[in-house]
Amino acid sequence: MSKDKKLKVWNFLPEFTRALREQLEEDDRKWGDEWLRRPREGQEVRAMGFISHYFSEWAKDPYRNPIPWLKIVGTALICWIR
């Protein structure tokens, strides 16, 4: 990137949204519309539970268990939509 252009987070949005869509499509094949069937109540607790689980797995072995950031964003997106 040239010196006269500043690096901005939003510059990564096109690549990120493509990757997120792929993750969401994979999740849909696995889980279907489960996200719609779960009650809205308690969604924050469920979301934090997922995040805590991912972090715990990463902490056990960071090289074998990378944090699945796209899954975390997908979970946050569901909370935001609802």
PDB file with SEQRES, HELIX, SHEET and CRYST1 records, atoms N, CA, C and O in Angstrom:
SEQRES   1 A   82  MET SER LYS ASP LYS LYS LEU LYS VAL TRP ASN PHE LEU          
SEQRES   2 A   82  PRO GLU PHE THR ARG ALA LEU ARG GLU GLN LEU GLU GLU          
SEQRES   3 A   82  ASP ASP ARG LYS TRP GLY ASP GLU TRP LEU ARG ARG PRO          
SEQRES   4 A   82  ARG GLU GLY GLN GLU VAL ARG ALA MET GLY PHE ILE SER          
SEQRES   5 A   82  HIS TYR PHE SER GLU TRP ALA LYS ASP PRO TYR ARG ASN          
SEQRES   6 A   82  PRO ILE PRO TRP LEU LYS ILE VAL GLY THR ALA LEU ILE          
SEQRES   7 A   82  CYS TRP ILE ARG                                              
HELIX    1 AA1 VAL A    9  PHE A   12  5                                   4    
HELIX    2 AA2 LEU A   13  TRP A   31  1                                  19    
HELIX    3 AA3 GLU A   34  ARG A   37  1                                   4    
HELIX    4 AA4 GLN A   43  LYS A   60  1                                  18    
HELIX    5 AA5 TRP A   69  ILE A   81  1                                  13    
CRYST1    1.000    1.000    1.000  90.00  90.00  90.00 P 1           1          
ATOM      1  N   MET A   1       0.850  -1.170   0.000  1.00  0.00           N  
ATOM      2  CA  MET A   1       0.000   0.000   0.000  1.00  0.00           C  
ATOM      3  C   MET A   1       0.900   1.238   0.000  1.00  0.00           C  
ATOM      4  O   MET A   1       1.891   1.295   0.728  1.00  0.00           O  
ATOM      5  N   SER A   2       0.553   2.202  -0.802  1.00  0.00           N  
ATOM      6  CA  SER A   2       1.384   3.393  -0.899  1.00  0.00           C  
ATOM      7  C   SER A   2       1.324   4.204   0.388  1.00  0.00           C  
ATOM      8  O   SER A   2       0.381   4.096   1.172  1.00  0.00           O  
ATOM      9  N   LYS A   3       2.357   5.018   0.584  1.00  0.00           N  
ATOM     10  CA  LYS A   3       2.449   5.811   1.809  1.00  0.00           C  
ATOM     11  C   LYS A   3       1.338   6.846   1.921  1.00  0.00           C  
ATOM     12  O   LYS A   3       0.966   7.237   3.027  1.00  0.00           O  
ATOM     13  N   ASP A   4       0.801   7.297   0.783  1.00  0.00           N  
ATOM     14  CA  ASP A   4      -0.232   8.328   0.832  1.00  0.00           C  
ATOM     15  C   ASP A   4      -1.620   7.751   1.123  1.00  0.00           C  
ATOM     16  O   ASP A   4      -2.568   8.511   1.324  1.00  0.00           O  
ATOM     17  N   LYS A   5      -1.754   6.438   1.149  1.00  0.00           N  
ATOM     18  CA  LYS A   5      -3.035   5.815   1.502  1.00  0.00           C  
ATOM     19  C   LYS A   5      -2.913   5.210   2.888  1.00  0.00           C  
ATOM     20  O   LYS A   5      -1.988   4.452   3.178  1.00  0.00           O  
ATOM     21  N   LYS A   6      -3.860   5.559   3.730  1.00  0.00           N  
ATOM     22  CA  LYS A   6      -3.857   5.002   5.075  1.00  0.00           C  
ATOM     23  C   LYS A   6      -4.622   3.690   5.079  1.00  0.00           C  
ATOM     24  O   LYS A   6      -5.649   3.548   4.416  1.00  0.00           O  
ATOM     25  N   LEU A   7      -4.109   2.750   5.829  1.00  0.00           N  
ATOM     26  CA  LEU A   7      -4.766   1.462   5.969  1.00  0.00           C  
ATOM     27  C   LEU A   7      -5.979   1.624   6.873  1.00  0.00           C  
ATOM     28  O   LEU A   7      -5.862   2.106   8.000  1.00  0.00           O  
ATOM     29  N   LYS A   8      -7.124   1.229   6.385  1.00  0.00           N  
ATOM     30  CA  LYS A   8      -8.372   1.336   7.139  1.00  0.00           C  
ATOM     31  C   LYS A   8      -8.988  -0.046   7.270  1.00  0.00           C  
ATOM     32  O   LYS A   8      -8.869  -0.876   6.369  1.00  0.00           O  
ATOM     33  N   VAL A   9      -9.637  -0.286   8.382  1.00  0.00           N  
ATOM     34  CA  VAL A   9     -10.268  -1.580   8.626  1.00  0.00           C  
ATOM     35  C   VAL A   9     -11.277  -1.898   7.531  1.00  0.00           C  
ATOM     36  O   VAL A   9     -11.353  -3.039   7.075  1.00  0.00           O  
ATOM     37  N   TRP A  10     -12.046  -0.915   7.106  1.00  0.00           N  
ATOM     38  CA  TRP A  10     -13.101  -1.173   6.121  1.00  0.00           C  
ATOM     39  C   TRP A  10     -12.551  -1.580   4.757  1.00  0.00           C  
ATOM     40  O   TRP A  10     -13.295  -2.081   3.914  1.00  0.00           O  
ATOM     41  N   ASN A  11     -11.254  -1.369   4.532  1.00  0.00           N  
ATOM     42  CA  ASN A  11     -10.666  -1.835   3.281  1.00  0.00           C  
ATOM     43  C   ASN A  11     -10.723  -3.361   3.160  1.00  0.00           C  
ATOM     44  O   ASN A  11     -10.639  -3.906   2.060  1.00  0.00           O  
ATOM     45  N   PHE A  12     -10.863  -4.033   4.284  1.00  0.00           N  
ATOM     46  CA  PHE A  12     -10.897  -5.493   4.301  1.00  0.00           C  
ATOM     47  C   PHE A  12     -12.309  -6.060   4.186  1.00  0.00           C  
ATOM     48  O   PHE A  12     -12.480  -7.278   4.126  1.00  0.00           O  
ATOM     49  N   LEU A  13     -13.312  -5.203   4.155  1.00  0.00           N  
ATOM     50  CA  LEU A  13     -14.697  -5.676   4.137  1.00  0.00           C  
ATOM     51  C   LEU A  13     -15.044  -6.585   2.953  1.00  0.00           C  
ATOM     52  O   LEU A  13     -15.702  -7.603   3.170  1.00  0.00           O  
ATOM     53  N   PRO A  14     -14.644  -6.281   1.731  1.00  0.00           N  
ATOM     54  CA  PRO A  14     -15.014  -7.188   0.635  1.00  0.00           C  
ATOM     55  C   PRO A  14     -14.510  -8.622   0.855  1.00  0.00           C  
ATOM     56  O   PRO A  14     -15.270  -9.579   0.703  1.00  0.00           O  
ATOM     57  N   GLU A  15     -13.247  -8.766   1.206  1.00  0.00           N  
ATOM     58  CA  GLU A  15     -12.692 -10.101   1.456  1.00  0.00           C  
ATOM     59  C   GLU A  15     -13.352 -10.749   2.673  1.00  0.00           C  
ATOM     60  O   GLU A  15     -13.670 -11.938   2.663  1.00  0.00           O  
ATOM     61  N   PHE A  16     -13.551  -9.953   3.714  1.00  0.00           N  
ATOM     62  CA  PHE A  16     -14.163 -10.471   4.939  1.00  0.00           C  
ATOM     63  C   PHE A  16     -15.593 -10.938   4.696  1.00  0.00           C  
ATOM     64  O   PHE A  16     -15.982 -12.007   5.165  1.00  0.00           O  
ATOM     65  N   THR A  17     -16.374 -10.150   3.970  1.00  0.00           N  
ATOM     66  CA  THR A  17     -17.768 -10.540   3.743  1.00  0.00           C  
ATOM     67  C   THR A  17     -17.856 -11.792   2.872  1.00  0.00           C  
ATOM     68  O   THR A  17     -18.767 -12.602   3.049  1.00  0.00           O  
ATOM     69  N   ARG A  18     -16.929 -11.960   1.940  1.00  0.00           N  
ATOM     70  CA  ARG A  18     -16.909 -13.205   1.149  1.00  0.00           C  
ATOM     71  C   ARG A  18     -16.633 -14.400   2.058  1.00  0.00           C  
ATOM     72  O   ARG A  18     -17.310 -15.424   1.968  1.00  0.00           O  
ATOM     73  N   ALA A  19     -15.641 -14.266   2.929  1.00  0.00           N  
ATOM     74  CA  ALA A  19     -15.294 -15.359   3.842  1.00  0.00           C  
ATOM     75  C   ALA A  19     -16.428 -15.629   4.826  1.00  0.00           C  
ATOM     76  O   ALA A  19     -16.726 -16.785   5.126  1.00  0.00           O  
ATOM     77  N   LEU A  20     -17.061 -14.574   5.328  1.00  0.00           N  
ATOM     78  CA  LEU A  20     -18.171 -14.741   6.266  1.00  0.00           C  
ATOM     79  C   LEU A  20     -19.345 -15.432   5.581  1.00  0.00           C  
ATOM     80  O   LEU A  20     -19.973 -16.315   6.167  1.00  0.00           O  
ATOM     81  N   ARG A  21     -19.640 -15.045   4.370  1.00  0.00           N  
ATOM     82  CA  ARG A  21     -20.741 -15.689   3.645  1.00  0.00           C  
ATOM     83  C   ARG A  21     -20.475 -17.181   3.481  1.00  0.00           C  
ATOM     84  O   ARG A  21     -21.378 -17.997   3.666  1.00  0.00           O  
ATOM     85  N   GLU A  22     -19.246 -17.540   3.135  1.00  0.00           N  
ATOM     86  CA  GLU A  22     -18.897 -18.956   2.999  1.00  0.00           C  
ATOM     87  C   GLU A  22     -19.105 -19.694   4.320  1.00  0.00           C  
ATOM     88  O   GLU A  22     -19.632 -20.807   4.334  1.00  0.00           O  
ATOM     89  N   GLN A  23     -18.695 -19.082   5.423  1.00  0.00           N  
ATOM     90  CA  GLN A  23     -18.882 -19.702   6.736  1.00  0.00           C  
ATOM     91  C   GLN A  23     -20.367 -19.847   7.062  1.00  0.00           C  
ATOM     92  O   GLN A  23     -20.798 -20.890   7.554  1.00  0.00           O  
ATOM     93  N   LEU A  24     -21.143 -18.809   6.788  1.00  0.00           N  
ATOM     94  CA  LEU A  24     -22.582 -18.861   7.066  1.00  0.00           C  
ATOM     95  C   LEU A  24     -23.275 -19.918   6.211  1.00  0.00           C  
ATOM     96  O   LEU A  24     -24.189 -20.596   6.681  1.00  0.00           O  
ATOM     97  N   GLU A  25     -22.846 -20.059   4.966  1.00  0.00           N  
ATOM     98  CA  GLU A  25     -23.425 -21.093   4.101  1.00  0.00           C  
ATOM     99  C   GLU A  25     -23.075 -22.488   4.611  1.00  0.00           C  
ATOM    100  O   GLU A  25     -23.909 -23.392   4.588  1.00  0.00           O  
ATOM    101  N   GLU A  26     -21.838 -22.657   5.071  1.00  0.00           N  
ATOM    102  CA  GLU A  26     -21.429 -23.943   5.656  1.00  0.00           C  
ATOM    103  C   GLU A  26     -22.244 -24.233   6.915  1.00  0.00           C  
ATOM    104  O   GLU A  26     -22.713 -25.355   7.108  1.00  0.00           O  
ATOM    105  N   ASP A  27     -22.411 -23.230   7.764  1.00  0.00           N  
ATOM    106  CA  ASP A  27     -23.210 -23.395   8.983  1.00  0.00           C  
ATOM    107  C   ASP A  27     -24.659 -23.731   8.640  1.00  0.00           C  
ATOM    108  O   ASP A  27     -25.292 -24.532   9.328  1.00  0.00           O  
ATOM    109  N   ASP A  28     -25.180 -23.122   7.584  1.00  0.00           N  
ATOM    110  CA  ASP A  28     -26.556 -23.389   7.180  1.00  0.00           C  
ATOM    111  C   ASP A  28     -26.726 -24.834   6.719  1.00  0.00           C  
ATOM    112  O   ASP A  28     -27.738 -25.470   7.016  1.00  0.00           O  
ATOM    113  N   ARG A  29     -25.740 -25.348   5.996  1.00  0.00           N  
ATOM    114  CA  ARG A  29     -25.808 -26.752   5.574  1.00  0.00           C  
ATOM    115  C   ARG A  29     -25.798 -27.680   6.788  1.00  0.00           C  
ATOM    116  O   ARG A  29     -26.452 -28.723   6.791  1.00  0.00           O  
ATOM    117  N   LYS A  30     -25.053 -27.289   7.810  1.00  0.00           N  
ATOM    118  CA  LYS A  30     -24.938 -28.127   9.012  1.00  0.00           C  
ATOM    119  C   LYS A  30     -26.132 -27.970   9.947  1.00  0.00           C  
ATOM    120  O   LYS A  30     -26.658 -28.961  10.454  1.00  0.00           O  
ATOM    121  N   TRP A  31     -26.563 -26.727  10.179  1.00  0.00           N  
ATOM    122  CA  TRP A  31     -27.565 -26.440  11.211  1.00  0.00           C  
ATOM    123  C   TRP A  31     -28.928 -26.025  10.676  1.00  0.00           C  
ATOM    124  O   TRP A  31     -29.905 -26.009  11.425  1.00  0.00           O  
ATOM    125  N   GLY A  32     -29.008 -25.689   9.396  1.00  0.00           N  
ATOM    126  CA  GLY A  32     -30.285 -25.236   8.850  1.00  0.00           C  
ATOM    127  C   GLY A  32     -30.745 -23.955   9.530  1.00  0.00           C  
ATOM    128  O   GLY A  32     -29.946 -23.055   9.792  1.00  0.00           O  
ATOM    129  N   ASP A  33     -32.046 -23.883   9.812  1.00  0.00           N  
ATOM    130  CA  ASP A  33     -32.585 -22.662  10.427  1.00  0.00           C  
ATOM    131  C   ASP A  33     -32.698 -22.773  11.949  1.00  0.00           C  
ATOM    132  O   ASP A  33     -33.591 -22.186  12.561  1.00  0.00           O  
ATOM    133  N   GLU A  34     -31.795 -23.521  12.537  1.00  0.00           N  
ATOM    134  CA  GLU A  34     -31.774 -23.671  14.001  1.00  0.00           C  
ATOM    135  C   GLU A  34     -31.759 -22.308  14.701  1.00  0.00           C  
ATOM    136  O   GLU A  34     -32.375 -22.136  15.753  1.00  0.00           O  
ATOM    137  N   TRP A  35     -31.061 -21.356  14.114  1.00  0.00           N  
ATOM    138  CA  TRP A  35     -30.968 -20.036  14.741  1.00  0.00           C  
ATOM    139  C   TRP A  35     -32.339 -19.374  14.857  1.00  0.00           C  
ATOM    140  O   TRP A  35     -32.561 -18.567  15.760  1.00  0.00           O  
ATOM    141  N   LEU A  36     -33.257 -19.708  13.955  1.00  0.00           N  
ATOM    142  CA  LEU A  36     -34.605 -19.141  14.022  1.00  0.00           C  
ATOM    143  C   LEU A  36     -35.478 -19.849  15.056  1.00  0.00           C  
ATOM    144  O   LEU A  36     -36.400 -19.251  15.610  1.00  0.00           O  
ATOM    145  N   ARG A  37     -35.189 -21.107  15.311  1.00  0.00           N  
ATOM    146  CA  ARG A  37     -35.997 -21.886  16.256  1.00  0.00           C  
ATOM    147  C   ARG A  37     -35.622 -21.623  17.713  1.00  0.00           C  
ATOM    148  O   ARG A  37     -36.439 -21.828  18.611  1.00  0.00           O  
ATOM    149  N   ARG A  38     -34.417 -21.180  17.946  1.00  0.00           N  
ATOM    150  CA  ARG A  38     -34.002 -20.905  19.323  1.00  0.00           C  
ATOM    151  C   ARG A  38     -34.684 -19.633  19.815  1.00  0.00           C  
ATOM    152  O   ARG A  38     -34.888 -18.690  19.050  1.00  0.00           O  
ATOM    153  N   PRO A  39     -35.033 -19.618  21.104  1.00  0.00           N  
ATOM    154  CA  PRO A  39     -35.696 -18.420  21.625  1.00  0.00           C  
ATOM    155  C   PRO A  39     -34.743 -17.228  21.655  1.00  0.00           C  
ATOM    156  O   PRO A  39     -33.534 -17.376  21.829  1.00  0.00           O  
ATOM    157  N   ARG A  40     -35.317 -16.059  21.484  1.00  0.00           N  
ATOM    158  CA  ARG A  40     -34.510 -14.843  21.554  1.00  0.00           C  
ATOM    159  C   ARG A  40     -33.979 -14.636  22.970  1.00  0.00           C  
ATOM    160  O   ARG A  40     -32.857 -14.169  23.167  1.00  0.00           O  
ATOM    161  N   GLU A  41     -34.803 -14.991  23.947  1.00  0.00           N  
ATOM    162  CA  GLU A  41     -34.388 -14.850  25.338  1.00  0.00           C  
ATOM    163  C   GLU A  41     -33.161 -15.726  25.579  1.00  0.00           C  
ATOM    164  O   GLU A  41     -33.128 -16.893  25.191  1.00  0.00           O  
ATOM    165  N   GLY A  42     -32.182 -15.157  26.207  1.00  0.00           N  
ATOM    166  CA  GLY A  42     -30.971 -15.903  26.533  1.00  0.00           C  
ATOM    167  C   GLY A  42     -29.950 -15.975  25.416  1.00  0.00           C  
ATOM    168  O   GLY A  42     -28.935 -16.658  25.549  1.00  0.00           O  
ATOM    169  N   GLN A  43     -30.205 -15.275  24.309  1.00  0.00           N  
ATOM    170  CA  GLN A  43     -29.268 -15.373  23.193  1.00  0.00           C  
ATOM    171  C   GLN A  43     -27.884 -14.828  23.548  1.00  0.00           C  
ATOM    172  O   GLN A  43     -26.877 -15.326  23.045  1.00  0.00           O  
ATOM    173  N   GLU A  44     -27.829 -13.820  24.398  1.00  0.00           N  
ATOM    174  CA  GLU A  44     -26.533 -13.272  24.781  1.00  0.00           C  
ATOM    175  C   GLU A  44     -25.735 -14.287  25.584  1.00  0.00           C  
ATOM    176  O   GLU A  44     -24.527 -14.432  25.398  1.00  0.00           O  
ATOM    177  N   VAL A  45     -26.428 -14.993  26.486  1.00  0.00           N  
ATOM    178  CA  VAL A  45     -25.756 -16.013  27.297  1.00  0.00           C  
ATOM    179  C   VAL A  45     -25.257 -17.140  26.390  1.00  0.00           C  
ATOM    180  O   VAL A  45     -24.133 -17.614  26.555  1.00  0.00           O  
ATOM    181  N   ARG A  46     -26.086 -17.570  25.432  1.00  0.00           N  
ATOM    182  CA  ARG A  46     -25.660 -18.609  24.488  1.00  0.00           C  
ATOM    183  C   ARG A  46     -24.459 -18.135  23.670  1.00  0.00           C  
ATOM    184  O   ARG A  46     -23.492 -18.875  23.484  1.00  0.00           O  
ATOM    185  N   ALA A  47     -24.531 -16.905  23.189  1.00  0.00           N  
ATOM    186  CA  ALA A  47     -23.439 -16.373  22.374  1.00  0.00           C  
ATOM    187  C   ALA A  47     -22.142 -16.341  23.173  1.00  0.00           C  
ATOM    188  O   ALA A  47     -21.093 -16.751  22.674  1.00  0.00           O  
ATOM    189  N   MET A  48     -22.207 -15.863  24.394  1.00  0.00           N  
ATOM    190  CA  MET A  48     -21.004 -15.813  25.224  1.00  0.00           C  
ATOM    191  C   MET A  48     -20.515 -17.219  25.553  1.00  0.00           C  
ATOM    192  O   MET A  48     -19.313 -17.439  25.695  1.00  0.00           O  
ATOM    193  N   GLY A  49     -21.433 -18.167  25.674  1.00  0.00           N  
ATOM    194  CA  GLY A  49     -21.044 -19.560  25.898  1.00  0.00           C  
ATOM    195  C   GLY A  49     -20.244 -20.105  24.726  1.00  0.00           C  
ATOM    196  O   GLY A  49     -19.233 -20.782  24.913  1.00  0.00           O  
ATOM    197  N   PHE A  50     -20.708 -19.803  23.506  1.00  0.00           N  
ATOM    198  CA  PHE A  50     -19.968 -20.238  22.318  1.00  0.00           C  
ATOM    199  C   PHE A  50     -18.571 -19.614  22.306  1.00  0.00           C  
ATOM    200  O   PHE A  50     -17.576 -20.298  22.066  1.00  0.00           O  
ATOM    201  N   ILE A  51     -18.514 -18.319  22.565  1.00  0.00           N  
ATOM    202  CA  ILE A  51     -17.229 -17.618  22.540  1.00  0.00           C  
ATOM    203  C   ILE A  51     -16.299 -18.177  23.607  1.00  0.00           C  
ATOM    204  O   ILE A  51     -15.117 -18.396  23.343  1.00  0.00           O  
ATOM    205  N   SER A  52     -16.814 -18.410  24.801  1.00  0.00           N  
ATOM    206  CA  SER A  52     -16.001 -18.984  25.884  1.00  0.00           C  
ATOM    207  C   SER A  52     -15.480 -20.362  25.500  1.00  0.00           C  
ATOM    208  O   SER A  52     -14.326 -20.696  25.767  1.00  0.00           O  
ATOM    209  N   HIS A  53     -16.339 -21.161  24.870  1.00  0.00           N  
ATOM    210  CA  HIS A  53     -15.917 -22.497  24.433  1.00  0.00           C  
ATOM    211  C   HIS A  53     -14.780 -22.389  23.414  1.00  0.00           C  
ATOM    212  O   HIS A  53     -13.774 -23.089  23.526  1.00  0.00           O  
ATOM    213  N   TYR A  54     -14.941 -21.520  22.430  1.00  0.00           N  
ATOM    214  CA  TYR A  54     -13.897 -21.355  21.421  1.00  0.00           C  
ATOM    215  C   TYR A  54     -12.591 -20.911  22.068  1.00  0.00           C  
ATOM    216  O   TYR A  54     -11.519 -21.396  21.706  1.00  0.00           O  
ATOM    217  N   PHE A  55     -12.679 -19.989  23.022  1.00  0.00           N  
ATOM    218  CA  PHE A  55     -11.475 -19.506  23.694  1.00  0.00           C  
ATOM    219  C   PHE A  55     -10.826 -20.623  24.506  1.00  0.00           C  
ATOM    220  O   PHE A  55      -9.604 -20.769  24.492  1.00  0.00           O  
ATOM    221  N   SER A  56     -11.629 -21.405  25.207  1.00  0.00           N  
ATOM    222  CA  SER A  56     -11.096 -22.519  26.008  1.00  0.00           C  
ATOM    223  C   SER A  56     -10.361 -23.520  25.128  1.00  0.00           C  
ATOM    224  O   SER A  56      -9.282 -23.994  25.483  1.00  0.00           O  
ATOM    225  N   GLU A  57     -10.949 -23.840  23.984  1.00  0.00           N  
ATOM    226  CA  GLU A  57     -10.300 -24.776  23.062  1.00  0.00           C  
ATOM    227  C   GLU A  57      -8.991 -24.202  22.541  1.00  0.00           C  
ATOM    228  O   GLU A  57      -7.996 -24.916  22.421  1.00  0.00           O  
ATOM    229  N   TRP A  58      -8.996 -22.922  22.236  1.00  0.00           N  
ATOM    230  CA  TRP A  58      -7.780 -22.262  21.772  1.00  0.00           C  
ATOM    231  C   TRP A  58      -6.714 -22.281  22.862  1.00  0.00           C  
ATOM    232  O   TRP A  58      -5.546 -22.551  22.583  1.00  0.00           O  
ATOM    233  N   ALA A  59      -7.107 -21.997  24.095  1.00  0.00           N  
ATOM    234  CA  ALA A  59      -6.156 -21.939  25.204  1.00  0.00           C  
ATOM    235  C   ALA A  59      -5.489 -23.292  25.449  1.00  0.00           C  
ATOM    236  O   ALA A  59      -4.337 -23.345  25.880  1.00  0.00           O  
ATOM    237  N   LYS A  60      -6.200 -24.380  25.178  1.00  0.00           N  
ATOM    238  CA  LYS A  60      -5.622 -25.716  25.359  1.00  0.00           C  
ATOM    239  C   LYS A  60      -4.476 -25.960  24.383  1.00  0.00           C  
ATOM    240  O   LYS A  60      -3.459 -26.552  24.744  1.00  0.00           O  
ATOM    241  N   ASP A  61      -4.645 -25.508  23.162  1.00  0.00           N  
ATOM    242  CA  ASP A  61      -3.630 -25.727  22.131  1.00  0.00           C  
ATOM    243  C   ASP A  61      -3.836 -24.729  20.994  1.00  0.00           C  
ATOM    244  O   ASP A  61      -4.517 -25.030  20.013  1.00  0.00           O  
ATOM    245  N   PRO A  62      -3.244 -23.538  21.128  1.00  0.00           N  
ATOM    246  CA  PRO A  62      -3.473 -22.475  20.143  1.00  0.00           C  
ATOM    247  C   PRO A  62      -3.051 -22.838  18.717  1.00  0.00           C  
ATOM    248  O   PRO A  62      -3.582 -22.283  17.754  1.00  0.00           O  
ATOM    249  N   TYR A  63      -2.114 -23.751  18.579  1.00  0.00           N  
ATOM    250  CA  TYR A  63      -1.647 -24.102  17.238  1.00  0.00           C  
ATOM    251  C   TYR A  63      -2.598 -25.064  16.535  1.00  0.00           C  
ATOM    252  O   TYR A  63      -2.694 -25.064  15.308  1.00  0.00           O  
ATOM    253  N   ARG A  64      -3.292 -25.876  17.309  1.00  0.00           N  
ATOM    254  CA  ARG A  64      -4.217 -26.844  16.716  1.00  0.00           C  
ATOM    255  C   ARG A  64      -5.657 -26.353  16.736  1.00  0.00           C  
ATOM    256  O   ARG A  64      -6.496 -26.857  15.989  1.00  0.00           O  
ATOM    257  N   ASN A  65      -5.947 -25.381  17.580  1.00  0.00           N  
ATOM    258  CA  ASN A  65      -7.317 -24.897  17.749  1.00  0.00           C  
ATOM    259  C   ASN A  65      -7.380 -23.381  17.582  1.00  0.00           C  
ATOM    260  O   ASN A  65      -7.565 -22.666  18.567  1.00  0.00           O  
ATOM    261  N   PRO A  66      -7.231 -22.885  16.374  1.00  0.00           N  
ATOM    262  CA  PRO A  66      -7.331 -21.431  16.209  1.00  0.00           C  
ATOM    263  C   PRO A  66      -8.739 -20.947  16.560  1.00  0.00           C  
ATOM    264  O   PRO A  66      -9.716 -21.682  16.417  1.00  0.00           O  
ATOM    265  N   ILE A  67      -8.821 -19.734  17.008  1.00  0.00           N  
ATOM    266  CA  ILE A  67     -10.126 -19.148  17.329  1.00  0.00           C  
ATOM    267  C   ILE A  67     -10.888 -18.949  16.016  1.00  0.00           C  
ATOM    268  O   ILE A  67     -10.379 -18.304  15.099  1.00  0.00           O  
ATOM    269  N   PRO A  68     -12.103 -19.496  15.920  1.00  0.00           N  
ATOM    270  CA  PRO A  68     -12.879 -19.379  14.679  1.00  0.00           C  
ATOM    271  C   PRO A  68     -13.611 -18.037  14.610  1.00  0.00           C  
ATOM    272  O   PRO A  68     -14.806 -17.946  14.892  1.00  0.00           O  
ATOM    273  N   TRP A  69     -12.874 -17.015  14.233  1.00  0.00           N  
ATOM    274  CA  TRP A  69     -13.424 -15.660  14.258  1.00  0.00           C  
ATOM    275  C   TRP A  69     -14.682 -15.519  13.416  1.00  0.00           C  
ATOM    276  O   TRP A  69     -15.596 -14.786  13.795  1.00  0.00           O  
ATOM    277  N   LEU A  70     -14.747 -16.201  12.288  1.00  0.00           N  
ATOM    278  CA  LEU A  70     -15.936 -16.075  11.443  1.00  0.00           C  
ATOM    279  C   LEU A  70     -17.162 -16.677  12.114  1.00  0.00           C  
ATOM    280  O   LEU A  70     -18.269 -16.168  11.944  1.00  0.00           O  
ATOM    281  N   LYS A  71     -16.983 -17.752  12.874  1.00  0.00           N  
ATOM    282  CA  LYS A  71     -18.111 -18.320  13.619  1.00  0.00           C  
ATOM    283  C   LYS A  71     -18.562 -17.350  14.709  1.00  0.00           C  
ATOM    284  O   LYS A  71     -19.757 -17.208  14.966  1.00  0.00           O  
ATOM    285  N   ILE A  72     -17.604 -16.687  15.344  1.00  0.00           N  
ATOM    286  CA  ILE A  72     -17.947 -15.706  16.376  1.00  0.00           C  
ATOM    287  C   ILE A  72     -18.716 -14.543  15.753  1.00  0.00           C  
ATOM    288  O   ILE A  72     -19.711 -14.084  16.314  1.00  0.00           O  
ATOM    289  N   VAL A  73     -18.262 -14.073  14.612  1.00  0.00           N  
ATOM    290  CA  VAL A  73     -18.967 -12.981  13.929  1.00  0.00           C  
ATOM    291  C   VAL A  73     -20.355 -13.437  13.497  1.00  0.00           C  
ATOM    292  O   VAL A  73     -21.313 -12.670  13.592  1.00  0.00           O  
ATOM    293  N   GLY A  74     -20.476 -14.670  13.027  1.00  0.00           N  
ATOM    294  CA  GLY A  74     -21.786 -15.204  12.655  1.00  0.00           C  
ATOM    295  C   GLY A  74     -22.736 -15.230  13.835  1.00  0.00           C  
ATOM    296  O   GLY A  74     -23.911 -14.888  13.702  1.00  0.00           O  
ATOM    297  N   THR A  75     -22.231 -15.633  14.988  1.00  0.00           N  
ATOM    298  CA  THR A  75     -23.039 -15.634  16.211  1.00  0.00           C  
ATOM    299  C   THR A  75     -23.460 -14.214  16.572  1.00  0.00           C  
ATOM    300  O   THR A  75     -24.612 -13.977  16.935  1.00  0.00           O  
ATOM    301  N   ALA A  76     -22.524 -13.271  16.471  1.00  0.00           N  
ATOM    302  CA  ALA A  76     -22.841 -11.869  16.765  1.00  0.00           C  
ATOM    303  C   ALA A  76     -23.861 -11.326  15.762  1.00  0.00           C  
ATOM    304  O   ALA A  76     -24.740 -10.548  16.132  1.00  0.00           O  
ATOM    305  N   LEU A  77     -23.747 -11.728  14.517  1.00  0.00           N  
ATOM    306  CA  LEU A  77     -24.691 -11.278  13.492  1.00  0.00           C  
ATOM    307  C   LEU A  77     -26.106 -11.749  13.811  1.00  0.00           C  
ATOM    308  O   LEU A  77     -27.066 -10.991  13.666  1.00  0.00           O  
ATOM    309  N   ILE A  78     -26.232 -12.995  14.243  1.00  0.00           N  
ATOM    310  CA  ILE A  78     -27.552 -13.507  14.625  1.00  0.00           C  
ATOM    311  C   ILE A  78     -28.132 -12.669  15.758  1.00  0.00           C  
ATOM    312  O   ILE A  78     -29.304 -12.294  15.715  1.00  0.00           O  
ATOM    313  N   CYS A  79     -27.320 -12.374  16.770  1.00  0.00           N  
ATOM    314  CA  CYS A  79     -27.801 -11.536  17.882  1.00  0.00           C  
ATOM    315  C   CYS A  79     -28.205 -10.154  17.375  1.00  0.00           C  
ATOM    316  O   CYS A  79     -29.225  -9.611  17.800  1.00  0.00           O  
ATOM    317  N   TRP A  80     -27.425  -9.593  16.487  1.00  0.00           N  
ATOM    318  CA  TRP A  80     -27.716  -8.262  15.954  1.00  0.00           C  
ATOM    319  C   TRP A  80     -29.009  -8.274  15.148  1.00  0.00           C  
ATOM    320  O   TRP A  80     -29.817  -7.351  15.258  1.00  0.00           O  
ATOM    321  N   ILE A  81     -29.211  -9.311  14.339  1.00  0.00           N  
ATOM    322  CA  ILE A  81     -30.426  -9.410  13.527  1.00  0.00           C  
ATOM    323  C   ILE A  81     -31.658  -9.490  14.412  1.00  0.00           C  
ATOM    324  O   ILE A  81     -32.677  -8.857  14.138  1.00  0.00           O  
ATOM    325  N   ARG A  82     -31.553 -10.276  15.474  1.00  0.00           N  
ATOM    326  CA  ARG A  82     -32.714 -10.539  16.310  1.00  0.00           C  
ATOM    327  C   ARG A  82     -32.977  -9.378  17.227  1.00  0.00           C  
ATOM    328  O   ARG A  82     -33.923  -9.414  18.014  1.00  0.00           O  
TER     329      ARG A  82                                                      
END                                                                             
